[in-house]
Amino acid sequence: MDFDVIVVGAGPGGTVAARDLARAGFKVGLFDVDSRETLSKTIMVDAEKDSFDAAGVPRPVPDEIPYLQSAVRFFSGRGKQVFHITREHPSYPIYLDKVVKRMLADAEKAGAKFFGGFRALSPVVAQGMVCGVIFQEREQKQEARARLVIDATGFNAALVRKLDPELGIEFEEKPSDIVVAENHFCEIDTKTAVRALKDGLHVDQEIWNTVGKFGPYSTQYAHLSLKDQRAYILVGRKANYGPPSPGEIIEQYQQKQGYFGKKVYGGKGSIRIRHSLDRLVADGFMVIGEAACMVIPAHGSGVSSAMIAGHLAAKTAIPALKNGALTTASLWPYAWEYQTKRGMILATYSAVRMMADGLSQDQMADMMESGVMSEDDVFSAFYPKVAAIAPGSIPKRVLGFIKHPDLIKPMIKMAKAVTAVTRHYPKYPKTYDPKAFSQWKDQNKIIFAPLTG
């Protein structure tokens, strides 16, 4: 099998890249380990509304949106309500598999050819250039060749993690970067739900988000709708925190609330949460989405980042394919544009996440309850932009530090890292220069080193 481009992974990023490249007239093979019927995960995730426009993807239709919330309440790990956000939320909750299947249809309509049931085993490399992929298809191994290979395999990072280091991409993985998450969307017992509302166990149509109850970097995210007769619960926590598992926490929550009925949708999986890989391209190769660690730590979703990265990657690849040069230098504009914009913002989030992960559960609760963390801090984490400290929040933050001086040192480390990131990422080399990139990469490690552990 020969193609101009092989895209491995028919998720949000892979389908966007395949669509754009096929529209440009290239022969695109879009491969996925799942079949057309089982494509994507049956999970609900957040996706920024604006990211659909940025990637040229139609926004979700009502059938693709499981619920709408009127407000979001945040609680500390000790159960104290700290924020009540009523402004419009910047993201949609979406059924991931429904949206991905619609995006696959768009890619196929553009001319991309879909191959389901193909598990990527390794990249094919010749003379220092990626030129294909070896797949497992049922009992046989098959080799597909292409001028360009795009890894969009999500958490598995099936190709990029197997690249020879000589190709220039370092794939780092630490247990502390892995989050495990599970969600259930269920029917409800109406009478029991009404009683629960009267007893203050929830508020109709609201999201209740408890942060730090199961480890400092953990979330319990719940929604109840009498109108839709549905209840939702998501639990995410670091994989290295130990028991209880997200599934066990969900079971305990459902028993406490009492109104959860038959599960109608949901799933579980692992998420890699860290700043994006320093380098995103090699000769004949690009990596996008969660395979490149493009995930928002606040909610663990990489959907929006993947769509944007897929669109940017295709935009760079089209002229490179037309000119016949699929070198690192010709593909570098994608890396530069991503890293200096969205990559920078998500890297600041990574600094905040690393700081929070180093706190105790009590310290995390103290930070939320005392005013050291503000409502704007929380809201901005769901809408990618560099957080700014509102002048009006300063007095309350100062009082919080006076009451909890043990928070001063980690917050100073985090603030220094965030400031350094916002200054450093815009210096990402605009063109491929091995020496300049090596210096940039070394400095990036220096920035995050004080937050490690």
HUKAVEN-V420151 format. One record per residue. RES is the residue in one letter. PSI is psi in whole degrees, -180 to 180 (none if undefined). Layout:
RES&PSI  RES&PSI
This chain:
M&126  D&137  F&165  D&-43  V&135  I&124  V&122  V&113  G&107  A&52  G&-161  P&-44  G&-44  G&-41  T&-37  V&-47  A&-45  A&-42  R&-50  D&-40  L&-37  A&-39  R&-30  A&0  G&9  F&153  K&112  V&128  G&121  L&111  F&144  D&149  V&-26  D&157  S&173  R&-38  E&-34  T&12  L&135  S&174  K&146  T&67  I&159  M&132  V&164  D&144  A&128  E&137  K&-43  D&-22  S&-28  F&-43  D&-42  A&-32  A&1  G&31  V&131  P&140  R&156  P&145  V&164  P&-35  D&-17  E&-1  I&114  P&-31  Y&163  L&134  Q&145  S&-24  A&167  V&127  R&133  F&138  F&146  S&171  G&-17  R&2  G&8  K&131  Q&129  V&-30  F&146  H&101  I&118  T&-6  R&162  E&133  H&139  P&-5  S&157  Y&141  P&134  I&152  Y&110  L&-43  D&-36  K&-44  V&-42  V&-41  K&-36  R&-39  M&-34  L&-42  A&-39  D&-40  A&-41  E&-38  K&-34  A&-16  G&-5  A&145  K&126  F&136  F&106  G&153  G&22  F&113  R&122  A&126  L&-43  S&156  P&153  V&127  V&133  A&128  Q&43  G&11  M&135  V&128  C&12  G&-173  V&141  I&126  F&154  Q&120  E&106  R&-120  E&2  Q&152  K&137  Q&143  E&129  A&137  R&150  A&160  R&-27  L&138  V&132  I&122  D&111  A&41  T&12  G&-145  F&-36  N&-29  A&51  A&-32  L&-46  V&-34  R&-16  K&3  L&142  D&132  P&-24  E&-18  L&-9  G&-7  I&119  E&126  F&101  E&139  E&126  K&143  P&-32  S&-10  D&-1  I&129  V&140  V&137  A&152  E&143  N&149  H&135  F&119  C&156  E&163  I&157  D&111  T&-46  K&-43  T&-37  A&-40  V&-43  R&-40  A&-39  L&-42  K&-32  D&0  G&19  L&-14  H&174  V&133  D&133  Q&10  E&156  I&131  W&119  N&112  T&123  V&129  G&13  K&-30  F&50  G&148  P&-35  Y&80  S&158  T&145  Q&115  Y&114  A&150  H&145  L&133  S&114  L&-37  K&-47  D&-7  Q&44  R&150  A&144  Y&141  I&130  L&136  V&129  G&138  R&161  K&141  A&-28  N&11  Y&-20  G&-170  P&162  P&159  S&161  P&-40  G&-39  E&-38  I&-41  I&-44  E&-42  Q&-41  Y&-44  Q&-39  Q&-39  K&-45  Q&-40  G&-19  Y&-1  F&130  G&-139  K&133  K&128  V&-12  Y&155  G&172  G&-173  K&164  G&-178  S&151  I&136  R&117  I&107  R&172  H&156  S&157  L&143  D&-39  R&135  L&-3  V&155  A&178  D&117  G&15  F&140  M&150  V&137  I&162  G&-150  E&-24  A&-25  A&12  C&41  M&71  V&143  I&117  P&-30  A&-39  H&1  G&13  S&135  G&11  V&-52  S&-44  S&-40  A&-44  M&-46  I&-44  A&-40  G&-40  H&-44  L&-40  A&-44  A&-39  K&-39  T&-40  A&-32  I&-54  P&-32  A&-42  L&-39  K&-33  N&-10  G&5  A&108  L&46  T&167  T&-43  A&-41  S&-24  L&-9  W&-33  P&-32  Y&-48  A&-44  W&-46  E&-40  Y&-50  Q&-38  T&-12  K&-91  R&-38  G&-40  M&-46  I&-47  L&-27  A&-35  T&-38  Y&-37  S&-38  A&-42  V&-43  R&-44  M&-37  M&-47  A&-36  D&-20  G&-4  L&160  S&167  Q&-37  D&-40  Q&-39  M&-43  A&-42  D&-42  M&-41  M&-40  E&-27  S&-15  G&-5  V&-36  M&137  S&169  E&-38  D&-36  D&-45  V&-46  F&-41  S&-23  A&-19  F&-6  Y&93  P&104  K&154  V&124  A&139  A&142  I&116  A&132  P&-35  G&-18  S&-10  I&-47  P&-42  K&-37  R&-44  V&-44  L&-37  G&-41  F&-36  I&-40  K&-31  H&74  P&-20  D&-14  L&-13  I&-49  K&-51  P&-34  M&-36  I&-43  K&-46  M&-45  A&-40  K&-42  A&-43  V&-45  T&-43  A&-39  V&-46  T&-22  R&-31  H&-45  Y&-35  P&-14  K&5  Y&131  P&129  K&-31  T&160  Y&116  D&104  P&-42  K&-45  A&-40  F&-41  S&-41  Q&-41  W&-45  K&-42  D&-41  Q&-35  N&-41  K&-38  I&-39  I&-43  F&-15  A&-43  P&-19  L&-14  T&129  G&none
